[in-house]
């Protein structure tokens, strides 16, 4: 549907007319999709609808300036834009509304997201990168308002990296950094902190970003008077406007119904951003939302008649139509004929999408009914099976869940019988469930490349004992030397080489773009990493302390961790997040949020090395994988002495594999990170009291113990204690659940499995605060000893 941008002055009137009419057809098509889409929801065929009506004309203008290689990071109003760049069709619009799981029918997410969330495919079938320069790109949308903003920053920064850093293989990803990242957001969502953090960071970094604010004066029912100072985002960001002496933003205001002015605005924005790498904010005002926010309610409830009348008059499609007539580009009769044809086309597209969606389920329904019919002839529960089959057959538009319910209830009825027909039903249900697992549960992680790969450190008689930070520093040095696509950035990461000197001297060696300082803004540090990773770079985003991850946790949970899943394997962002925590003293630097993090970022790896040699091996391993990861270094380990390996660049720590650091026969002690060192110390003390403890370092929390080595230990020792500095019910409970419910360790236990955690509160400040808040050596000793006191009180009399 797209037509390339050319001004009226540079082409013939006939060509100009053809472009205008092509645009009008896209606008009308998009509007008809919105109108019919709402009806599909209200009649019950679709679950929910949120549409782009009222935003059509500015999106046409944006589409004209959007080039191959560019990236969009937008939100759920952008259907017209996607239609205009030929990355979306009528059939796909309705397939998304119906949640069709077939990626060929619904390429945006395979039915995993509600309609209005737009994606293009960055990956080949084997998971390798496509040539992103040969297509127009849209990063996968998320629903949380303003959540798309941090990622937008990284998509734009990638162009800056490709333009200025030499040696990167960029053929598939960039043409000398000339790509623009285009962002869209509703005016009400500019109230969110993510918007302001991104705005500030983009102005500082000077990246090629064009950010459009669609302003219809409302955020659901809440007027701009309650959202934005002066009721205008462009007014209150005037301080960001660049001038002769200061870099900043270019700020443009355009009316959302003015077709010509919008094209001029986007042409101007494109030239500035693409050539100068200056960010641009386009405030598109006087927009409407004809059907309200979504199918959840009507906007007539909160808009008075004066506003509704104005919206009818200034509807961008209506004004576009008026302009076409006023400039003799077409006649009313011609437009009416076009509109009539489009209505028919949209209805046909809807019908095709519904048939594509429902027919596979109807075919499976026929299969199941045939099996039930045969089963009914060979069962004592004939009446019950016939009734279940009759009810299923009466369902003329079955959902997949209806088939599963019928099959499972039938098996419940014939549970006491054995027959060939019952076996056929079980086989059918198993195959059906496998298909549903692919439809709804696949692609949580990017396909792994030998997670078990392990290369141990090599030492000789001359291997020096060094501060552990040196191992990290020298390993990063070799990474940056050998992999030009890698870069690291964070608070204090650049000039001083991070607060613990793990990057000492590397900025001077590799430059300020590859080893970079950033402001105190964790959400956009994460966003920089996500966006750059989506464009073929291998960023390491440093969050200074584990506690500060909380500022970025929303993006980690909603965007990064779900990206591969919500695109059904068609996009990836292999970002490594580096942080440090464990055993630091004080409420706000305590590193005690692991349980929450583990539950919120499924789809990522979470690695907790006990020392810096293990951490270095993990960084090397992660750079061979494409699943994003959070790596937590031990904050109190940088100045501890470690022997420096002679094979740093070859070092690999396996992901998802535990390590037994002390063999024992009486009890299995499981821990990780800094607490592991205390556990190892206590194990030696316990041996003096006749208790031989086996100590296991988890190393990797997500994934956890893929080879089930913990249960092998419990089978030998028959007892289990998990020690963790997190709050009760946190990471220790997560580990215990895995060991008991996945590994079935309960079969081998002679004592109650237990956990030992920190107190429910965050740790108090100071050494004493740490001692009385988190598990101490004495706590661990006494907990283990009490287990053996219960087993044999004569040999292990109570300590207290």
N, C-alpha and C positions, 0 to 999 in steps of 0.2 A: 504493500500500500504506500510505501514511502516515496516521496519525491524530493530530490536534492534541492538545496537552497540556491536560488539565483534571484537577484533583484529584478524588478520590473524594468529598470534602465538597461540591463545587460542582455535581455532576451526579448523575443518578439511577444506581442500581446497574446497571440494564440498559445504560445508555450506557457506564458504567465497564467493565462486562463486555465490551462490544463492542470497546472500545479495547484491552483486555488481550488478547482473542482475536486481534485484528488483529495486534498485536505478536508474539504467539506464532507466528502463521502466517509472519510475516517471518523470525523466528529459525529456524524449522524449514526454511523454504525455503532460506535461506542455508546452513544446515548440509548439507542434501541436495546443494546445488550443490557444496560443498567435497568431499563424499564421492565424488560421481560425477565431479567434475573430476579428482580424483586417479586414479581408474580410467582415465579417458580418456588421461592421461599414461602410465600404466603399460602400457596396451595399444598405445601408439604413435601414437594419433591426434593428440595434442598434444605439444608439445616440452617444456614445463616448467610446473609449477603451484606457486603460492604463495597460500595461502588465509586466510580470516578466521575459521576455525572456532575456537571457544573465546572469541571476543570479541563474540558476538552481542548479549547483553543490554545491556552498557553503551552500545553503539552505537545501540540503540533509544532509550535515554534521551537520548543526545546529539541524535538526530534530532528528538525532540519539542521541543527548545529551539531548533532551527535554523530561522531565518525567511528569507523571501524577501529578497534583497539580501545576506545573509550569505555568507561565503566559507569554504571548507574548504582547509586545506593539510595533507595527511595522508600516509599511506603504505599499503603494499600489504596491510593487514589489514582495510580498511574497507568490504568489500563489503556487509555488513549495513546499515551507515549509508546507503550509496548506494541500496540496495533500499528502505529505509524512507522516503527522501525522494522516491521515485518517479523517480530519475534513472538507474536501472539495472534491467535485467530478466533473467530466466532466460536468454533467448535471447542477450542481449548478454554475459552471463557466459561462455557457451560460445563465442560468436563471438570474444571476446578470447582464450580458450584456444587456439582454432584459428588465430589471427592472420588473421582475415578482413579484407581490405583495403577492403571496402565500408563507408564511414562510416555508411550507413543501418543496416547490420547490427551494426557495431562502432564506435559513436560515441566511444569513449574515446580511440582513437588511430589508427583505421583500420588496425589490425594492426601498427603500428610499435613498440609496446611489448608486453612480456609481459602476460598477464592480471594483474588486481589493481592496475592503475594507472588512476586514475579522473579523469575530466575532464567538465566541462560546456562547452557552446559559448557563448563570449562574443561571437562575431562573426557577422554576416550573411554571405550568400554573396559579397557584394561586398567583404568585409573591413571594413565599418563596424561600429561597436559595436551590439550588441543592447541592449535595456533590461535591465540587470542587476538592477534592482529588482523585476522581474516574475518572477524565477526564483531558485532556490537554486543557488549557484555552488560549483564545485570547481575549484581551480587544478590544472593537470596535474601528476600525481605524477612523481617520479623515484625510481630505486632506491637511490642512495647513501644510506646510513643517516644520518639527521639533516640531509640536504641540503635537506629541506623547511622547516627551521626559519627560516633567514634570510628567506625569502620570506614566511613567516607574519607576521613583524614588519611588513613593508611593507604587507601586506593590512590589518593592524590599524591602522597609522598613517594609512592613507588616510582612515579614518573620523574621526580626529582633525583632519586637514587640512580635510575637508569640513565639520566642525562649527565650526571656528574661523577659517577663512580666507574672507573675503567675496569675492563677485564671480565665483566659479567656476560654470560651467554644470554642475549636478550631477544633473539630472533622471534620467538613465539610470544613475547611479552611487551615489547616496546620498540618504538621507532625514535630513538634518541630522546626519549622522555616527552614526546609531543602529545601524549594522551591526557585527556581531561577526566576527572572524576566528577560526575554530576549527581548532586544530592537533591532530594525533595523532602519537604516536611510541611505539615499543616501549621497555620499560624499559632494555634493554641499550644501546640507542642513545643514552640520556641520558649515556653516557660520552663521547660525541663533543664536540669543542670547539664545533661549531656550536650545539649545544643550550645550552651554558653562555653563549655569547656572546649568543644570542637572549634567554635568560632575564634576563640582566643588563640588556640594552638595553631590553627591554619594561618592566622595573621602573623604569628611569630615565625612559623616555618616557611611561609611564602611558597605554597604549593598550588598546582593547577586544579582548583576546585571551583565549580559553579554551583551555588546552593540556592535553590528556588524555594520560596515560602509561598504556598498556596493560601491566600487569605480570604476566607469567606466570613470572617468576623465571629465565628463560633467555634467552641470546642465541645462537641455534642450539644448540650443545651446552654452552656455557659458563654456569655458574651465576652468579647475582647476587653470590655471595660474591667472585667474581673481577672483577666489573663495578663495583660501587657500594659506597662506604664505608657501613657499617652495613646494607648490603643493602637500603636504602630511600631512594629519591630524595626522598620527602617529609620524611624525617627530616633529611637533610643540607641541605635548602634552607630550613630553618626561619628562618634569618636573613633570608630574603626576605619573610617574613610581615609585612604591614602592621600598624601599631598606631596609636594616637591621635595620636602625634607624628611618625610617619614613613610616607611612602608606600612601597608595595611591592606584593607579591602577596597575594591571598587564596589560601590553600592548603586544599584539601578532600581528604579520603581517603574512599574508598568501596569496598566489596567488590564485585567484578565479577559475582557471582552473585545479588546482592540487588536485585531489580527495583525495589522501592519506594524503597529508600535511594538508588539511582542516579538515579531520576527526581527526587527531592528535591534531590540534589546538583547536578544539571544545571539545575534551576529556579533554585536559589540562584545558581549561577555566572552564568547568563544575566542575571539582574536586576542583579548587581553590574557585570558587564562592559558591558552595554548602557547602563545609566543613568550609572554613575560613570566609565566608561572606565578601570577598574582591571583589570589582568590577573589571571587566575585559573589556578592549576594544580590539576588534578584527578588525583590518584594513584589509579588503579583497580587494586586489589590482588586477590590470590587468583583470578587468571585461569588458564585452562588452554590448552593447544595440542594438541588430541587427535590430530592427524596429524603432529605435529612441525613443524619449520620449513618444509619444502617437500618436493617430490617427489624431491629429491636423496638423501634418506635417511630412516631411521626413528628416532624419538626413543627407542625401546626400547634403543638402543645406549648412551644416556647417562643414562637415568632408571631408578632402581631400582624394585622392585615396590611399595615403600611409597609413592613419589611417584606412580606410575601408578595405584595404588588410590585415592589421594586425588583425583587428577584425574578419575577416573571418578565419584567421589561428588560432587565440587564443580563438575563441568561446569555452566556457567551455564545451558545449555538444560535440563538435567535438573533443576536447582534451581528454575528458572522453572516447569517442569511441576509439580513438587511443590507449589510455592506456589499455583498455580492450583487444584490438587485440594484442598489444605488449606483454602482460602478459599471452596470450593464455587462457584467461578466456572465450572467445567465438570466433566464426569465423565470417567473414564478411557476409557469407550467413545467418547465424543465426540472426545476427543483422539486416540485411535487412528484414528478415521475421518478426522480432519483430516490426520494424519500420512500415512495411506495415500494420500489424495487428492494431497497435496503431492509424494510420491514419484513418482506418475504424472505430475503436472504438470511436474516437473523432467525426467523422462525424455523427455517430449514436447518440452519446450523444447530439450533437448540435440539431439534428432533434427532438429528444425526448423533449429537453428543449423548443424548439420553439412550438411544438404541445401542451405541457403543458401550455405554456404561452398564445397561441392564441385561443385554443379551447373554454375556458370559455367565451371569448368575442364573438366568433362566435355564441355560443349558446344564449347569450343575444341578439345578433343581430337578430337571428331567432325569438325570443320572440317579439322584438320590431316591426319587419316587419309584423308579424301576427297581432299585434294591429293596426298598420298603415293601413293594408289592410282592416280591418273591419271599421276603422274610415273613410277611403276614400269612402266607400259605403254609408255613412250616414252623409255627410257634403256638404254644398254648395261650399266648397273650394276643390272640388274633384281633380281638375287638379294640384293644388299646393301640396296637400298631396301626390298624386301619384308621382310627380316629386321628392319630398324629399325621398320617399320610394325607388324609382328607383335608385337615387344616392347612397343611403345607401347600397342597394343590390349589386351595382356594385363594392363596396369596398370589395375585396376578403380577405384582411388582415386588418380588422378594428381595430383601437385603441378604448379604452373606451371613449375617448373624442368625437370620431365620433358619437357614439351612443347618448351621451348627447346632442350634437349639433342638431342631427336630431330630437330628441324628443322635445327639447326646441323650435326649429324653427317651428315645427308642431303646438305646443300649441300657438305660436304667431299667426299663420295663422288662427286657429279656436277660437281665443280669445272671439268672440262674441256669440259663440254657447254653447249649453248645450246638452250633450248626454251621454248615458251610455258608449259609446266607448271613448269619451274624458275623462271621469272619470277613465276608465281603464288605459289610457295613463298617466294621472296624478299619479295614484297609482303606475304604473311601474316606473315612473321617481323618485318618492319619495323613493321607495325601492332601486333603483339604486344609488341614492345620499347617502343614508345611508350606503350602501356597500362601496362607494367611500370614505366616511368619515372614515370608519374603515381602508381602504387601505392607505389613505394618511394623516389623521389628528388625529389618535388615539395615546394614550400613551405619550402625552406630559408630563404628570405628573404620578408618581407612584400612584396607587390607594390609596386614602386617608383613614385613619382610624379615623373617627369621628373628623373632624376639629372643630366642634362646641363645643367639650368638654371644659368646663370651670370650674375651681375650684378657687373660690375667696379667697383672703388672709383672714386669721382669726387673730383677735387681741383681746387682753384683756386689763384690766386696767394696767397691768404690762409690756405691749409691749413697748420696748424702742425705742426712736428716735435715729437713727444711720446714719452715712454717708452712702449714697446709695450704695457705693462700697461694703460695708459689706454684704449687701443682696446678691449681686452677688457672692461674695467670698464664703459665707456659702452655697449658693445653689450649686455652683460648687463642693464644698467639699462633699455634699451629693450625687451629681451625681457620682463623682469618687469613693465614698465609695460603692455605690450600683450597679454600672455598670462597671465592670472591663474592658470591651471592649472599654470604652471611654478614650480618651486622648486629650490633647490640646497642641498646639505648635505655636510659633510665635516669632517675634522680641521682646526681653525683657519679654517674657511670663513666663520664668522659674525662675531664681534665684531671681529676684526682684519682681516677682508676677505681671507682666505687668506694664505699665507706670502709670496706675491709681490704682494699687494695688487691682484689682479685683480677683487676684489669689494669694494673699499674703500668704506665708507659705505653699502652696500646693505642690510645688516641693519637699520640704523637707519631706512631708508626703507621697507622692505617687511616688517619684522617678523621675529621669531625663529623662526617656523614656516616661512617661505619662504626665508630665508637663515640656515641653522642650523649651529651647532657640534654635533659628535657626538664620542663617545669614540674611543679608538684601537681600532677593531674593524672591519677592512675587510670581513670576510665579511658582517656584518650591515649595513654601509653599502650594499653591493651588494644585500642582501636587501630593505632598505627601498625601494630603487629599483625592484626587480623587482615587489614587491607593489603599490606605488603606481601603477606604470605599467600593471599589469593591471586597475586600477580607474579608468582614464580620466584620470589625472593625467600630467603631463609632467615627471618628475623628472630632475635632473642630479645624479648621485652622484659626489662628488669623492674620488678616491683620491690622497693627497697626492703620492706619487711613483710612477713606473712600477714600481719594484722592489716596492712594497707591493701592487701588483696580484696578486702571487703569493699573498697571503693570501686573495684573493677569486677566484682563478682556477678553483677547483673549481666554484663556483657559476656563474661565467661560462660554463664549458665544459659542465657537466652540466645546468644549468637554463636560464639566459638564452638561450644560443646555440641550444639545441635546442627551445625552447618552440613556436615556430610550426611547426617540422617535426614534432615528436612529437604535435601535435594535428591534423596535416594541415590547417593553416590556420584552426583554430577558436579559437585564443587568441593574443594578442600582448602584448608588453611593450616599448613603444618607449622604452627607457631609454637615456640618454646617460651614459656614464662619462667623466668628465673627469680627466685626470692630466697629469703633466709628466715629461719625461725627456730623454735625449740629452746626451752630453758632460759630464755632471757627474762629478766626480772621486771615485773610491773604489769599493771592491768592492760596497758595499750601496746605492749610489746611481748605478749606472753605466748603467742603461737598456739593458742588453744581452740582454734576454730576448725580443726580437721574434720570432725564429724559432719558439720554443716557443709563444708567444701566438698567432701566425698559424695554427699547426697545431691548436690546441686550441679556438679559438672560431669555427670556421666556422659561419655563420649570423648573424654580426654584421659590421658594418663596422669597419674599422680605418683611422683617418685620421691622417696625420702631417704637418701643415702646417709650412712652413718659417718662418713668422712669424705674428704675432698678427692681422694683417689677414686672412690666409688662414684662421686659426683662427676668427675671428669669423664669416666667411662660412660656414664649415662648421657652426657652431652654428645659424645661421639656416636652412641647408639641411636639417639633421637634424630640426629641429622641423616640417618639412613632410613628413618620412618617418616610417614606423612600424617600420622595422628597427632593433634596438638597435645601439649603436655605442660603440667606444672611441676617444677622441680624445686624442692625445698632444701636448701643447704643448711647445715648445722651452724647456727650463729656463733656458738661458743667453740667452734672447731678451727677457725682460721689461723689462730696462733699456736695451736697444738702442733707438735712435731710429727711429721710423717716421712717415711722414706720415699724419695722421689724415684718413680719408675723410669727406666731407660727407654720405654716404648710408648710414650704418651699418646702419640697420634694413632697407634694401633689399638689402644686400650678400649675395651668394650665391657660394659656392665649389662648383663641380660635384663630385659624388662619382663616383669611378672614371675620372677624366680626368687625364692627366698635363699638365704645362706645360713647354714648351720655353723656358727662360729665356736661352739663348744659342744662336744659330744657328751651325752649323759644318759643315765638309765632310769632315773627316779621320777622326774617331772620335766615337762616341756615348758620353757619360758619363752614367750614371744614378745618382741618389741621392735622399735625402730628409732632412727634418728639419735639425738643426744641421750635419750633415756636408755638406749641400748647399751651405752658404755657403763652406765650405772648397774644395769642388769648383769652384765658380764663380770663386773667387780663383785657383786653379791653372790654370783654363782661360785666363785672361788671361796668366799667366806662360808657358804653353805656346805661346801665339801669338808670343811673342818668339823662340821657337826654331823657328818655321815649322810648328807643328802647330795646325790650326784645329779646336778641339773643340766639339761640340754638347753642351749641358748640359740634361738633362731632370730635372725635379722630379717624382717619382712622385706625391706628395701623398696618394694613397689606396692603401693596400696591399690591403685587402679592401673593395670589388672593385678589381682592378688593371687599369688601361689598357683600358677597355671598347672604345675606338675603335681600338686597336692602333696608336697613334701611335709607339711605340718602334720597331716593325719598319719603319715608314716612314722613320724616321731612319736605321736601320741599312742600309736599301736605298740610302740616299744616301752614307753614310760608310763602309760595309763593315767597320766595326770596332766592338767593344762592350766596355765595361768598366763593371761595376756596383760601386759603392763604398758600404760600409755599416759602421756601427760595431758591428754584432752579431758574434757569434762565427762562425767558419767553418761553412758549412752552414746558416746561419740565414736571415735575411730576404733576403740577397743571393742565396742559392741558390734561394729561392722565386721571386724576380723572374726569375732566369736561366731557371728551368724554364718559367715562363710565356712568356717571350720566345722561347725555342727551340722548345718543344713545342706551344704554342698558337698563337703568331704565326708559327712556322716561319721565324724570322730566319736560321737556318743557311744558307738558300739564298743569302744576300747577303754572307756573311762571307768576307773575304780573310785574316783573322787569327783565331787561336783566341779565342773569347769568354772573358773572364776576370772574376773577382771580386777585390775587395780588401776585406778585413774587418779587424776587430780580432783580437788574439791569442786563443787558445783560452781563456785565463784571463780572469777579470773584471779590469777596470782597477785598477791600483794607485793609491794615494792621491796627491794632489798634482798640480801642473801637469806635472812630469816623468813621474809615473805615467801620466797621460793621454797624454802625447806618445809614450811608448814602449809603450803598450798598444793605442791606437786609431790608425786611419789619420791621419797628419799630412799637411800640405800637401806635404812632401818625399816622403812615401811615395807619394802620388797622382801627383806629377810624375814620379818615377822609374819607376813602373809604366807610365804611358802612354809615356814616352820609350823604355822597353825594348821595347815593342810595335813602335815605329817603328824602333828599332835592328835588330830582326829583319827588318823589311821592307826597310830600306835602310841597312846599316851604314856606308856611306861618308858619307851625308848626316847620319846620326845615330850618330856613334861612341859606343861604350859610355862611360858616365859613370864606372863603376867595375868 
